[in-house]
Amino acid sequence: MHEPAGDIRRKLDLLVAGMTGLRHDGRFDEPNLDGTAGDYISFDSWEWPQGVGLYGLIRLWLFTGREDLKQLVEDWYSARLSAGLPSLNVNTTAPMLGLSVLWRETRDPRWQKPLDDWANRVMADMSRTEEGAFEHHVSDKINHHELWDDTLYMVALFLASYGQASGRRELVDEAARQFLVHSRYLADTRSGLWFHGWTFEGRHNFAQARWARGNAWITAGMLDLFDLAEMAKPVEDFLRGVLVAQVNALLPLQTSSGAWRTLLDDPTSYEEISATAGIGYGLLKGHRLGLGGQAWQAAGLKAAQAVMRNIDETGTVLNVSYGTRMGHDLQFYRDIPIQPTGYGQALSILCLSEALRHADAGEQAA
């Protein structure tokens, strides 16, 4: 069942207000390795939750044409660049994705040098595992020899986006390589779902957690990869097959509420809304682009309804799990606390933006 377009637009307005109003309340004290304070909540911090958040705002601007959103993100990047950027790692690369899309659309000369410089540093300086995949080093922890789902969304999508927009084919090729190597070690050939991580030390998938938000990074990220850059046909064909296998595994795991659980195949774990939003976005976009049939659309719309029920009167997305490190047992994932975040807001914006496309199409057809 389609939500009315007007209701979705009102929720989207609330989501923007909720994101820009996020502030660190001292609940999580996670100092960075360089001694600076870590802030994974406040909107004005340069980190991965804010990076995903900005990407969501930019996608909403492109969909709606709202100049206030464009001004909001331009002001954010201008202020952060003036203040100076943090050290390079996987998670501090995340805000570059939105900036690359902003530059692609506007060709504003303010943005190209920071994008070029960061892309060059990713290619030259980012630590790699065997087979050339990026190690998942972050601001407050070094994860030697480890592959995480998250890396593809935080780094590879930026390389694909900026490489395509700037004509730097080597960046697009690197993004493709990252998706291929991560698929080799993180996609579970038995279920079709993705494990959270892999380590070359001992060669295993840690707790073998089929973690919902990690899978959401893949569902959403694959669809955006195809949208942001032109892949070589054999690469795209391979990744589409991986995506379809994942979605086929996700569909029967959707709960009656429309959500997915934080451990997808564990009925004792809680329903988690950021993952639900990311998966819902991917399903709706995949249906719109012709990759999936009516089952994708129906599940995506059901996910969007679950997201809408979890947006409070301030525009805050509820039942979002906090940033999740690599778990060595499944109980670790069940115990991750709930905390409003920029990625919860952004993934919900992406999901409802796609739902709005479907609602508008349905109302026009009626």
SVG drawing of the C-alpha trace seen along z (x, -y; Angstrom):
<svg xmlns="http://www.w3.org/2000/svg" viewBox="-7 -29 58 52">
<polyline fill="none" stroke="black" stroke-width="0.4" points="0.0,0.0 1.3,-3.4 1.6,-6.1 0.1,-9.4 2.7,-11.7 1.8,-14.6 2.5,-12.5 5.9,-11.4 6.8,-15.0 5.9,-16.1 8.1,-13.3 11.0,-14.3 10.8,-17.9 10.9,-16.6 13.9,-14.4 15.9,-17.3 15.2,-19.3 15.9,-16.2 19.3,-15.7 20.5,-19.3 19.5,-19.4 21.6,-16.4 24.1,-17.2 26.5,-15.1 25.1,-14.7 28.2,-13.1 26.7,-9.7 29.4,-8.1 33.0,-9.1 35.2,-7.8 38.4,-9.8 40.3,-9.5 43.7,-8.0 45.3,-11.5 43.9,-12.7 41.0,-14.7 37.5,-14.2 35.4,-11.9 31.9,-13.1 29.7,-10.7 26.5,-12.5 26.6,-16.3 25.7,-17.5 28.7,-19.8 31.4,-17.1 33.4,-15.6 32.8,-11.9 31.1,-9.0 27.6,-9.4 27.6,-13.0 29.0,-12.0 26.1,-9.6 23.8,-12.3 25.1,-14.9 24.7,-12.4 21.1,-11.9 20.5,-15.7 22.2,-16.1 20.1,-13.2 17.0,-14.9 18.1,-18.3 18.5,-16.6 15.1,-15.0 13.2,-18.1 15.3,-21.0 15.1,-22.6 17.6,-25.5 17.6,-25.6 19.1,-22.1 21.8,-23.0 22.7,-26.0 22.7,-24.0 25.3,-21.5 27.4,-24.1 27.6,-26.0 28.5,-22.8 31.4,-21.9 32.7,-25.5 32.9,-25.7 34.5,-22.3 37.1,-22.9 38.0,-26.2 38.4,-24.6 40.7,-21.9 40.1,-18.3 40.9,-15.4 43.3,-12.6 42.6,-10.2 40.9,-6.9 37.9,-4.9 35.3,-6.8 36.6,-10.3 36.4,-9.6 32.6,-9.3 31.8,-13.1 33.6,-13.2 30.9,-11.2 28.3,-13.9 30.9,-16.5 31.7,-14.7 28.0,-14.6 27.6,-18.3 30.6,-19.1 29.3,-16.9 26.1,-18.9 27.5,-22.4 31.1,-22.3 31.8,-24.8 35.6,-25.3 35.8,-25.4 35.3,-21.7 37.6,-20.2 41.0,-20.5 39.8,-19.0 38.3,-16.1 41.4,-15.6 43.7,-15.7 41.6,-13.3 41.2,-10.9 45.0,-10.9 45.6,-10.2 43.1,-7.3 44.8,-5.7 48.4,-6.3 48.2,-6.1 45.2,-4.1 46.3,-0.8 45.4,2.4 45.0,6.1 46.0,9.0 44.4,8.7 44.5,4.9 41.3,4.3 41.2,1.3 41.8,2.1 39.0,0.8 41.1,-1.8 38.9,-4.4 39.5,-7.5 39.7,-5.7 40.9,-2.2 43.2,-0.4 41.7,2.8 44.7,4.5 44.0,7.1 40.2,6.6 37.5,6.1 34.1,4.6 30.9,4.0 31.0,0.4 34.2,-0.4 32.4,0.0 29.9,-2.7 32.4,-5.0 35.2,-4.9 34.4,-2.9 31.3,-4.9 33.3,-8.2 35.9,-6.8 33.2,-5.7 31.3,-9.0 34.3,-11.3 36.1,-9.2 33.1,-9.2 32.4,-12.9 36.1,-13.9 36.9,-11.5 39.5,-9.7 38.9,-6.2 41.4,-4.8 39.2,-5.8 36.2,-4.0 38.3,-0.9 39.5,-1.0 35.9,-1.2 35.1,1.8 38.0,3.7 37.0,3.0 33.4,4.2 34.8,7.4 37.3,8.3 34.9,7.5 32.2,9.6 34.7,12.5 35.2,12.5 32.0,11.0 29.1,12.4 27.9,15.6 27.5,18.1 25.1,20.3 22.5,17.7 23.2,14.8 23.4,12.4 26.6,10.6 28.8,11.1 29.8,8.0 33.6,8.6 36.5,10.8 40.0,11.0 43.1,12.3 44.5,13.2 43.1,16.6 40.9,16.2 37.4,16.1 34.3,14.0 34.4,13.2 31.0,14.0 29.6,14.8 27.1,12.0 24.6,11.4 24.3,7.8 21.4,5.8 23.0,2.4 26.0,4.0 23.7,5.6 21.9,2.3 25.2,0.7 25.4,3.3 21.8,3.2 21.8,-0.6 25.5,-0.9 25.2,1.5 22.3,-0.4 24.1,-3.7 27.3,-2.3 25.4,-1.5 23.9,-4.9 27.1,-6.9 29.5,-5.3 29.8,-3.2 31.1,0.2 32.7,2.6 29.9,5.0 31.4,8.2 31.8,6.4 28.3,5.0 26.8,8.3 28.7,10.1 27.7,7.5 24.1,7.6 24.0,11.3 25.4,10.8 22.8,8.2 19.9,10.3 21.1,13.2 21.2,10.9 17.7,9.5 16.3,13.0 17.6,13.8 16.4,10.5 12.8,10.7 11.6,13.6 13.4,12.1 11.3,8.9 9.1,8.9 5.4,8.3 6.1,4.7 8.0,4.1 11.4,3.9 14.4,6.1 16.2,7.2 19.7,6.1 20.8,9.7 18.8,10.5 18.3,14.2 18.0,14.0 14.4,13.6 15.7,12.6 17.5,9.4 15.6,6.1 14.1,4.5 16.5,1.8 15.3,-1.2 18.5,-2.5 19.0,0.9 15.3,1.1 15.6,-2.3 18.7,-1.4 17.3,1.9 13.9,0.3 15.7,-2.3 17.6,0.3 14.5,2.4 12.5,-0.6 15.3,-1.9 16.1,1.5 12.4,1.9 12.4,-1.5 15.5,-0.7 14.2,2.6 16.4,4.9 13.6,6.4 9.9,7.2 6.8,6.5 8.1,8.3 10.9,5.8 8.5,2.9 6.0,4.4 8.8,5.0 10.3,1.6 7.0,-0.2 6.4,1.9 9.8,0.9 9.0,-2.8 5.9,-2.5 7.9,-1.1 10.4,-4.0 7.5,-6.6 6.1,-5.0 9.6,-5.5 9.9,-9.2 8.9,-11.3 7.4,-14.8 10.9,-16.4 12.0,-14.5 14.2,-12.1 14.4,-8.5 13.9,-6.1 15.2,-2.6 18.5,-3.2 21.5,-1.2 24.6,-3.1 27.9,-2.7 28.8,1.0 32.3,2.3 33.2,5.8 31.6,8.4 33.3,11.6 30.0,13.1 26.4,12.6 25.4,11.2 27.6,8.2 25.1,7.2 22.0,7.8 23.5,5.4 24.3,2.4 22.4,-0.6 19.8,-2.7 20.9,-6.2 19.7,-8.8 22.4,-9.4 23.0,-11.1 23.0,-7.9 19.6,-6.9 18.3,-10.3 20.0,-10.0 19.0,-6.4 15.4,-7.3 15.6,-10.3 16.8,-8.1 14.1,-5.5 11.3,-8.1 12.6,-9.9 12.3,-6.7 8.9,-6.0 7.8,-9.5 8.7,-8.7 6.5,-5.6 3.7,-7.6 3.8,-10.3 3.7,-7.8 0.8,-6.0 -1.2,-9.2 -0.5,-10.3 -1.7,-6.9 -4.8,-7.1"/>
</svg>
